[in-house]
Amino acid sequence: MTREVRFLDEAVAELHDAAAWYQERSEGLGLVFLSVVDAAIDSISRWPRSGALAEGVSDDLEVRRSTIARFPYYIAYLAADDDLVVLAIAHERRQPTYWIERAER
């Protein structure tokens, strides 16, 4: 079963910022980034428990991380009963836990 995926506004902004950054570096690379993220979102919507459990989040929340192929980013998401909430499109090396408070809203 494929779950509905919702993005927090902050995650949308992070996605757009990263894509724009890659696009500025190399024509078409931003589109490649978006395509790879789209494939990762499709995968976690089908297999929501495939991502690793995120550390530092309350145990009563099922927050997971899924890496994004070819890029140093991951998707942080909350696996709810009927849907997934994308909390962040986060760079692996920049303040890795900045988004945790989003999970507890």
MIMI-419240 format. One record per residue: residue number from 1; x, y, z of N, C-alpha, C in turn. Coordinates in pm, whole numbers, plus 50000, padded with zeros to 5 digits. Example, Ala and Ser with C-alpha at 12.3 -4.5 7.8 and 13.67 -1.06 7.14 Angstrom:
1; 51319; 49431; 50780; 51230; 49550; 50780; 51320; 49670; 50780
2; 51285; 49775; 50708; 51367; 49894; 50714; 51290; 50003; 50787
This chain:
1; 50084; 49882; 50000; 50000; 50000; 50000; 50089; 50125; 50000
2; 50060; 50216; 49911; 50133; 50342; 49904; 50063; 50442; 49994
3; 50141; 50507; 50078; 50085; 50606; 50169; 50092; 50745; 50109
4; 50000; 50829; 50151; 50004; 50969; 50111; 50124; 51035; 50178
5; 50189; 51123; 50105; 50306; 51192; 50157; 50275; 51341; 50165
6; 50300; 51398; 50283; 50285; 51542; 50303; 50420; 51599; 50341
7; 50449; 51720; 50296; 50574; 51789; 50328; 50544; 51906; 50420
8; 50624; 51922; 50525; 50618; 52045; 50601; 50672; 52157; 50513
9; 50627; 52278; 50536; 50674; 52393; 50456; 50826; 52405; 50460
10; 50885; 52381; 50577; 51031; 52391; 50590; 51102; 52289; 50501
11; 51045; 52169; 50490; 51105; 52066; 50405; 51096; 52104; 50258
12; 50985; 52164; 50219; 50970; 52211; 50080; 51077; 52317; 50050
13; 51095; 52410; 50143; 51196; 52515; 50123; 51335; 52455; 50114
14; 51366; 52355; 50197; 51497; 52290; 50193; 51518; 52218; 50060
15; 51414; 52153; 50011; 51421; 52084; 49883; 51450; 52183; 49770
16; 51377; 52292; 49767; 51397; 52392; 49662; 51534; 52457; 49671
17; 51578; 52487; 49793; 51709; 52549; 49811; 51822; 52457; 49762
18; 51813; 52329; 49798; 51917; 52235; 49757; 51917; 52217; 49605
19; 51799; 52205; 49547; 51790; 52190; 49401; 51847; 52312; 49330
20; 51815; 52430; 49380; 51867; 52554; 49319; 52018; 52561; 49332
21; 52071; 52521; 49446; 52216; 52521; 49467; 52284; 52429; 49365
22; 52232; 52308; 49348; 52291; 52216; 49251; 52275; 52267; 49108
23; 52163; 52328; 49079; 52139; 52380; 48944; 52238; 52492; 48910
24; 52270; 52574; 49011; 52369; 52682; 48989; 52508; 52626; 48963
25; 52539; 52511; 49020; 52671; 52451; 49003; 52687; 52384; 48867
26; 52579; 52323; 48820; 52586; 52252; 48693; 52446; 52242; 48632
27; 52433; 52292; 48512; 52304; 52291; 48442; 52245; 52151; 48441
28; 52124; 52138; 48490; 52054; 52009; 48491; 52072; 51930; 48620
29; 52172; 51963; 48700; 52197; 51886; 48822; 52086; 51906; 48925
30; 52026; 52023; 48928; 51913; 52046; 49018; 51796; 51956; 48984
31; 51772; 51936; 48854; 51665; 51846; 48812; 51697; 51701; 48846
32; 51823; 51664; 48837; 51865; 51529; 48876; 51838; 51510; 49026
33; 51875; 51609; 49106; 51850; 51603; 49250; 51702; 51583; 49279
34; 51617; 51662; 49214; 51472; 51649; 49235; 51421; 51512; 49195
35; 51474; 51459; 49086; 51434; 51326; 49040; 51473; 51217; 49140
36; 51593; 51228; 49195; 51641; 51129; 49292; 51559; 51139; 49421
37; 51527; 51260; 49463; 51442; 51277; 49581; 51304; 51218; 49556
38; 51250; 51243; 49438; 51119; 51188; 49403; 51120; 51035; 49410
39; 51226; 50973; 49361; 51237; 50826; 49367; 51246; 50778; 49512
40; 51319; 50853; 49595; 51330; 50815; 49737; 51196; 50830; 49807
41; 51122; 50934; 49776; 50989; 50954; 49835; 50895; 50841; 49792
42; 50901; 50805; 49665; 50819; 50694; 49616; 50851; 50566; 49692
43; 50977; 50542; 49714; 51020; 50421; 49785; 50969; 50419; 49930
44; 50986; 50530; 50001; 50942; 50529; 50140; 50790; 50532; 50152
45; 50720; 50581; 50051; 50573; 50575; 50056; 50524; 50431; 50041
46; 50602; 50350; 49974; 50568; 50207; 49958; 50616; 50124; 50077
47; 50733; 50156; 50126; 50795; 50082; 50237; 50838; 50180; 50347
48; 50742; 50232; 50422; 50772; 50339; 50518; 50867; 50298; 50630
49; 50876; 50173; 50660; 50965; 50131; 50768; 51103; 50090; 50718
50; 51131; 50123; 50594; 51262; 50088; 50537; 51372; 50183; 50584
51; 51336; 50302; 50621; 51436; 50398; 50670; 51480; 50364; 50811
52; 51599; 50405; 50845; 51651; 50382; 50980; 51581; 50474; 51079
53; 51558; 50424; 51199; 51498; 50507; 51303; 51593; 50623; 51335
54; 51538; 50741; 51347; 51618; 50860; 51377; 51649; 50866; 51526
55; 51771; 50902; 51556; 51813; 50917; 51696; 51776; 51055; 51747
56; 51751; 51063; 51877; 51725; 51191; 51940; 51580; 51235; 51937
57; 51491; 51148; 51888; 51350; 51180; 51878; 51276; 51098; 51983
58; 51168; 51152; 52034; 51087; 51082; 52133; 51054; 50940; 52086
59; 51063; 50844; 52177; 51038; 50703; 52142; 50896; 50676; 52095
60; 50801; 50761; 52131; 50663; 50737; 52090; 50634; 50786; 51948
61; 50733; 50846; 51883; 50719; 50891; 51744; 50805; 50802; 51654
62; 50748; 50760; 51545; 50823; 50678; 51450; 50883; 50768; 51343
63; 50995; 50830; 51378; 51065; 50919; 51285; 51182; 50842; 51227
64; 51192; 50844; 51096; 51294; 50768; 51025; 51373; 50857; 50931
65; 51486; 50803; 50886; 51575; 50872; 50791; 51597; 50780; 50671
66; 51593; 50837; 50555; 51621; 50762; 50433; 51719; 50843; 50350
67; 51831; 50782; 50313; 51932; 50854; 50236; 51883; 50880; 50094
68; 51939; 50983; 50035; 51909; 51020; 49898; 52029; 50978; 49814
69; 52008; 50891; 49720; 52116; 50838; 49637; 52191; 50950; 49565
70; 52324; 50935; 49557; 52412; 51023; 49481; 52437; 51159; 49542
71; 52363; 51196; 49647; 52377; 51328; 49707; 52391; 51312; 49858
72; 52460; 51406; 49924; 52482; 51394; 50069; 52363; 51448; 50150
73; 52245; 51403; 50117; 52122; 51444; 50183; 52044; 51322; 50227
74; 51954; 51346; 50321; 51860; 51241; 50361; 51722; 51304; 50383
75; 51622; 51218; 50382; 51485; 51260; 50408; 51453; 51216; 50551
76; 51412; 51311; 50634; 51364; 51279; 50768; 51212; 51280; 50761
77; 51149; 51172; 50805; 51004; 51163; 50792; 50940; 51094; 50911
78; 50816; 51130; 50935; 50736; 51069; 51040; 50641; 50971; 50974
79; 50650; 50846; 51015; 50562; 50742; 50960; 50438; 50734; 51049
80; 50329; 50797; 51005; 50203; 50792; 51078; 50120; 50675; 51025
81; 50004; 50655; 51083; 49921; 50541; 51045; 49885; 50537; 50897
82; 49838; 50648; 50844; 49789; 50650; 50706; 49873; 50731; 50609
83; 49967; 50806; 50663; 50046; 50890; 50573; 50187; 50907; 50627
84; 50267; 50977; 50548; 50404; 51010; 50587; 50416; 51161; 50586
85; 50487; 51214; 50684; 50510; 51356; 50689; 50661; 51378; 50674
86; 50700; 51443; 50566; 50840; 51474; 50544; 50874; 51595; 50631
87; 50964; 51573; 50725; 51003; 51676; 50820; 51117; 51762; 50768
88; 51207; 51700; 50692; 51326; 51773; 50646; 51389; 51704; 50527
89; 51450; 51783; 50443; 51544; 51736; 50341; 51677; 51792; 50391
90; 51751; 51708; 50462; 51865; 51755; 50540; 51998; 51710; 50483
91; 52095; 51799; 50489; 52231; 51766; 50448; 52293; 51680; 50557
92; 52364; 51577; 50517; 52421; 51481; 50612; 52525; 51542; 50705
93; 52591; 51648; 50664; 52702; 51701; 50742; 52675; 51836; 50808
94; 52556; 51887; 50793; 52525; 52019; 50850; 52422; 52005; 50961
95; 52460; 52033; 51081; 52368; 52028; 51195; 52266; 51915; 51180
96; 52309; 51792; 51196; 52225; 51677; 51162; 52093; 51664; 51238
97; 52077; 51735; 51349; 51953; 51717; 51425; 51870; 51846; 51437
98; 51897; 51945; 51354; 51827; 52072; 51364; 51676; 52059; 51349
99; 51628; 51959; 51278; 51488; 51944; 51243; 51407; 51866; 51347
100; 51470; 51812; 51450; 51401; 51722; 51544; 51279; 51788; 51607
101; 51286; 51914; 51641; 51170; 51979; 51703; 51048; 51978; 51612
102; 51068; 51968; 51482; 50954; 51961; 51389; 50870; 51836; 51410
103; 50933; 51729; 51454; 50862; 51602; 51474; 50763; 51608; 51589
104; 50788; 51698; 51681; 50707; 51702; 51802; 50598; 51809; 51799
105; 50576; 51869; 51684; 50469; 51968; 51671; 50334; 51902; 51664
